[in-house]
Amino acid sequence: MTVRKIDLMHKLFGFSEEEDDRCKDCCHLRKQRYYKCECYGETASAASDWKVSNRACGLYNGIYEGRPVIYTVKQEKPPESPIKGQIGLFDEQSM
């Protein structure tokens, strides 16, 4: 099950103080081709598109100097293991 972006922001930073606060009024919302939250992280894909009618998170119009959230929770690919019998570039056999 995929966690919605705004749900993750609410889990990490809580809700804004006022129930009527919306992302559209936040200083962290950026309009590129689509709306993006600079605290969540901005990418060139739809993965970081932002819905402006969301209830604002606890970072609403505040200062955030941390790492973009999208990169904090991004799953890393496991390193590729060498293929059995594959010769490495600097192995003695290849010289």
C-alpha positions as CSV (number, residue, x, y, z in Angstrom):
1,M,0.0,0.0,0.0
2,T,1.4,3.4,-1.0
3,V,1.3,6.2,1.5
4,R,0.0,9.5,0.1
5,K,2.5,12.4,0.1
6,I,0.4,14.6,2.3
7,D,-0.2,11.8,4.8
8,L,3.5,11.4,5.1
9,M,4.0,15.1,5.7
10,H,1.3,15.1,8.4
11,K,2.9,12.1,10.0
12,L,6.3,13.7,10.1
13,F,5.4,17.3,10.9
14,G,1.8,17.2,12.2
15,F,-1.0,19.5,11.1
16,S,-0.9,23.3,10.8
17,E,-2.4,25.1,13.8
18,E,-5.4,26.3,11.9
19,E,-7.8,23.7,10.4
20,D,-8.5,26.0,7.4
21,D,-4.8,26.3,6.4
22,R,-4.2,24.9,2.9
23,C,-1.1,24.1,1.0
24,K,-2.1,26.7,-1.7
25,D,-1.4,29.5,0.9
26,C,2.0,28.1,2.1
27,C,5.3,29.8,1.2
28,H,6.8,26.4,0.4
29,L,4.5,25.7,-2.5
30,R,6.1,26.4,-5.9
31,K,4.5,26.7,-9.2
32,Q,6.5,25.1,-12.0
33,R,4.6,23.4,-14.7
34,Y,2.7,21.8,-11.8
35,Y,2.6,22.7,-8.1
36,K,5.4,21.3,-5.9
37,C,6.2,21.5,-2.2
38,E,9.8,22.4,-1.7
39,C,9.9,20.7,1.7
40,Y,8.6,17.4,0.2
41,G,11.0,17.7,-2.7
42,E,10.8,18.7,-6.3
43,T,11.3,16.3,-9.2
44,A,10.6,16.4,-12.9
45,S,8.0,13.7,-12.5
46,A,4.4,13.5,-11.3
47,A,5.7,11.8,-8.2
48,S,6.2,15.2,-6.5
49,D,3.1,17.0,-7.9
50,W,1.2,18.6,-5.1
51,K,-2.5,19.0,-4.5
52,V,-3.1,22.6,-3.4
53,S,-6.3,21.9,-1.5
54,N,-4.6,19.6,1.0
55,R,-4.7,20.6,4.6
56,A,-1.4,22.2,5.4
57,C,1.2,20.3,7.5
58,G,3.1,21.6,10.5
59,L,5.7,23.3,8.3
60,Y,3.0,25.8,7.1
61,N,4.8,29.1,6.3
62,G,7.6,28.0,8.7
63,I,11.3,27.5,8.1
64,Y,12.5,24.1,7.0
65,E,16.2,23.5,6.4
66,G,16.2,19.7,6.4
67,R,16.7,17.3,3.5
68,P,13.7,17.1,1.1
69,V,11.3,14.4,2.5
70,I,11.1,12.5,-0.9
71,Y,14.8,11.7,-0.7
72,T,14.6,10.7,3.0
73,V,12.0,8.0,2.4
74,K,13.1,7.0,-1.1
75,Q,13.9,3.3,-1.3
76,E,17.4,2.6,-2.4
77,K,18.1,-0.2,-4.9
78,P,20.2,-3.0,-3.5
79,P,23.7,-3.1,-5.0
80,E,24.1,-5.4,-7.9
81,S,26.2,-8.4,-7.1
82,P,28.7,-9.6,-9.7
83,I,27.7,-12.4,-12.1
84,K,29.4,-15.7,-11.2
85,G,32.5,-16.1,-13.3
86,Q,32.5,-12.4,-14.4
87,I,36.0,-10.9,-14.7
88,G,36.5,-7.5,-13.0
89,L,38.2,-4.6,-14.8
90,F,41.1,-4.6,-12.4
91,D,41.4,-8.4,-11.8
92,E,44.8,-9.8,-12.5
93,Q,43.3,-12.2,-15.0
94,S,42.2,-9.4,-17.2
95,M,45.6,-7.8,-17.5
